[in-house]
Amino acid sequence: MSEGGFHVHGPHDHAVEHAAQSGDSLASRVAVVTAILSTVGAVVGYQGGATQNEAMLFKNEAVLKKTEASDQWAYYQAKGNKQNLAELAAGMAPKDKQEFYQQEMDRYKKEKAEIKVVAEKLEAESKKANDASEAVMHPHHRLAQALTLMQVAISLASITVLTRKTWLFWGALGSAAAGAVLWISALLMH
């Protein structure tokens, strides 16, 4: 409306007023479906992010345990080197010192056995955390695919309103249904 009270309707204004007065059922249905899909997509996106974060935490735990195990294996190797030196010294030492080196060899052998138990336990913990990370990531892939299909459905629904092609709306519903199936399958996996 202009300042003088004179109002000129453009073609777009007329179409919008007509649609509002006539209750365009296609636009209304698409708007409701789009709102629902946006809400479901937000939930799927949240769940996908949560599973990804959980997988990263497990992966970090696996790396930490693997590093601790590696440290233990290095310690085991160092004890093995000392044991080898004690064996060498025992062979070269006079008789009165051989008993000392034999005790050293026995001590290193015992220490290595204890270190080996710790290292193997840490490796098992690392493997368990790594397996947990992989298990959590499997549903994450389905959640990401479900979210993508929901976004495609929203796009198709938006194009439906612009083009007035109802087959696009059916395509949007199909994409949304496929996304819902993937979402439910991801929930059942977790």
C-alpha positions in Angstrom: 0.0 0.0 0.0 1.3 3.4 -0.9 1.3 6.5 1.4 -1.8 7.9 -0.2 -4.0 4.9 0.4 -3.8 3.6 -3.1 -3.0 -0.1 -3.3 -2.0 -2.1 -6.4 -2.0 -5.9 -6.3 0.8 -7.6 -8.1 0.3 -11.1 -9.5 2.2 -12.7 -6.7 0.2 -10.9 -4.0 -3.0 -12.0 -5.7 -1.8 -15.7 -5.8 -0.8 -15.6 -2.1 -4.1 -14.1 -1.0 -6.0 -16.6 -3.1 -4.1 -19.5 -1.7 -4.7 -18.2 1.9 -8.4 -17.8 1.3 -8.9 -21.0 -0.6 -7.0 -23.1 2.0 -4.4 -24.7 -0.3 -4.5 -28.2 1.0 -1.3 -29.3 -0.8 0.7 -26.5 0.7 -0.7 -27.2 4.1 0.1 -30.9 3.9 3.6 -30.2 2.7 4.1 -27.6 5.5 3.0 -30.1 8.2 5.1 -33.0 6.7 8.1 -30.6 6.4 7.8 -29.6 10.1 7.6 -33.3 11.1 10.5 -34.2 9.0 12.6 -31.3 10.4 11.8 -32.5 13.9 12.7 -36.1 13.2 15.8 -35.0 11.3 16.9 -33.0 14.3 16.5 -36.1 16.6 18.4 -38.3 14.1 21.1 -35.8 13.8 21.5 -35.6 17.5 21.7 -39.4 17.9 24.2 -39.6 15.0 26.4 -37.0 16.8 26.1 -38.8 20.1 27.1 -42.1 18.6 30.1 -40.6 16.9 31.2 -38.9 20.1 30.8 -42.2 22.0 32.8 -44.0 19.3 35.6 -41.4 19.6 35.7 -41.9 23.4 36.1 -45.6 23.0 38.8 -45.1 20.3 40.7 -42.7 22.5 40.5 -45.3 25.3 41.9 -48.0 22.9 44.8 -45.8 21.9 45.6 -45.0 25.5 45.6 -48.6 26.5 47.7 -49.6 23.4 50.2 -46.9 24.4 50.4 -48.2 28.0 50.8 -51.8 26.6 53.6 -50.6 24.3 55.3 -49.0 27.3 55.1 -52.3 29.2 56.5 -54.2 26.2 59.4 -51.8 26.1 60.0 -52.3 29.8 59.8 -56.1 29.2 62.4 -55.8 26.5 64.7 -53.8 28.8 64.4 -56.5 31.5 65.2 -59.1 28.8 68.3 -57.1 27.8 69.4 -57.0 31.5 68.7 -60.7 31.8 70.9 -61.4 28.7 73.7 -59.3 30.2 73.4 -61.2 33.5 73.6 -64.5 31.6 76.7 -63.3 29.7 78.3 -62.0 32.9 77.5 -65.4 34.7 79.4 -67.2 31.9 82.4 -64.9 32.2 82.5 -64.3 36.0 84.6 -66.2 38.5 82.9 -69.0 40.4 82.3 -66.9 43.5 80.3 -64.3 41.4 78.2 -66.7 39.3 75.7 -67.3 42.1 75.0 -63.5 42.1 74.4 -63.4 38.4 72.2 -66.4 38.5 70.0 -64.7 41.1 69.9 -61.6 38.8 68.8 -63.8 35.9 66.1 -65.4 37.9 64.9 -62.0 39.2 64.8 -60.5 35.6 62.9 -63.6 34.4 60.3 -63.2 37.2 60.0 -59.5 36.6 59.5 -60.1 32.8 56.7 -62.6 33.6 54.9 -60.0 35.7 55.4 -57.3 33.1 54.1 -59.6 30.3 50.9 -60.2 32.3 50.3 -56.4 32.6 51.1 -55.8 28.9 48.8 -58.5 27.7 46.0 -57.2 30.0 46.4 -53.7 28.6 46.4 -55.1 25.0 43.1 -56.9 25.8 41.6 -53.7 27.2 42.7 -51.8 24.1 41.1 -54.4 21.8 37.9 -54.3 23.9 37.7 -50.5 23.6 38.5 -50.6 19.9 35.8 -53.3 19.3 33.3 -51.1 21.3 34.2 -48.1 19.1 33.6 -50.2 15.9 30.3 -51.4 17.3 29.1 -47.9 18.1 30.1 -46.6 14.6 28.0 -49.2 12.8 24.7 -47.6 13.8 26.2 -44.2 13.3 26.5 -44.9 9.5 22.8 -45.8 9.4 21.9 -42.7 11.3 23.9 -40.5 8.9 22.1 -42.2 5.9 18.7 -41.7 7.6 19.4 -38.0 8.2 20.5 -37.6 4.6 17.2 -39.2 3.4 15.2 -36.9 5.7 17.0 -33.9 4.2 16.3 -35.1 0.7 12.6 -35.5 1.7 12.4 -31.9 3.0 14.0 -30.7 -0.2 11.5 -32.6 -2.4 8.6 -31.3 -0.3 9.8 -27.8 -0.8 10.1 -28.3 -4.5 6.6 -29.7 -4.5 5.1 -26.4 -3.3 7.0 -24.5 -5.9 6.2 -26.8 -8.8 2.8 -28.1 -7.7 3.9 -31.6 -8.8 2.3 -34.0 -6.4 4.6 -36.9 -7.6 7.4 -35.0 -5.9 5.5 -35.0 -2.7 5.2 -38.8 -3.0 8.9 -39.0 -3.6 9.4 -36.9 -0.4 7.3 -39.3 1.5 9.2 -42.3 0.1 12.5 -40.8 1.0 11.2 -40.0 4.5 10.0 -43.6 4.9 13.4 -45.0 3.8 15.0 -42.7 6.3 12.7 -43.8 9.0 13.5 -47.5 8.3 17.2 -46.7 8.6 16.7 -44.8 11.8 14.7 -47.6 13.4 17.3 -50.2 12.2 20.1 -48.0 13.8 18.1 -47.9 17.1 17.7 -51.6 17.1 21.4 -52.1 16.6 22.5 -49.9 19.5 
